[in-house]
Amino acid sequence: MVDYLHKANKGRPQCFSKYTQMYLQVHCEQTTEEQKDAQKAALFAVFIGLLMTLKFTAALSYLQKMLSHQYKKWDVDTCTPADYTIKLKISEVMYRSS
């Protein structure tokens, strides 16, 4: 192929700069059986991808629910007097009568 390009350009390597790109197209024929095998492999890959996505989504949902439950448990376990404090405005009459 390189010799052909040199001969076509009369020895001047015009196609050989550092930015040159060469594309080759090759005619490819597959049998019906090979196409079916390739389709089955692609279908299997997509199916596995969907299963992985569903499993990942279920795991994230489970973790979110567990964290919510753990936060509520922590909140109940760490009761402080501030949780039961009530602000009440007391007038001077009420203060003196006690």
PEJO-V585113 format. One record per run of one state. SS is the DSSP state (A for helix, B for strand, O for the rest). FROM is the first residue (numbers start at 0). TO is the last residue. If there is no record, write none. Layout:
ss: {SS | SS}
from: {FROM | FROM}
to: {TO | TO}
This chain:
ss: {O | A | O | A | O | A | O | A | O}
from: {0 | 1 | 8 | 31 | 77 | 80 | 84 | 91 | 97}
to: {0 | 7 | 30 | 76 | 79 | 83 | 90 | 96 | 97}
